[in-house]
């Protein structure tokens, strides 16, 4: 009887594991938004030398920067990519950080950075943020989840 119960339990566990695998998504290694520029080299210089991002790939039509070990930003030449730049960008780069004040202090007085606003509460109270625009008008936002949000818990686990 014990063997039969054991086999039934093993069978159930195998079915549960198989069902879980069927509903799981395949893995994702990284996220890379791509922004399109008329002046790719000017934009790349801004992200590397003004923001201080690490360049990991540079070709004549695309430059990729590391945001974190698993997230990146791609900049694409207007003539080399599958999309074209538009006047109303319709997207922004949002960079989450626990050290919002540290980033503000580092960037607020850098020549060539066009600040839109300083640190303030945004997203209807969900975050604290500051924003700037890059050389061709994409908005770059540094933010931290407001301390009242459960998402901010990760900052307590340093």
Secondary structure, DSSP 8 states (H G I E B T S, - for coil): -HHHHHHHHHHHHHHHHHHHHHHS------EEEEEEESSHHHHHHIIIIIS--EEEEE-SSEEEEEEETTEEEEEEETTTSSS---SS---EEEEE-S-HHHHHHHHTT-TT-EEEEEEEEEGGGTEEEEEEE-TTS-EEEEEEE-TTSGGGGGGG--
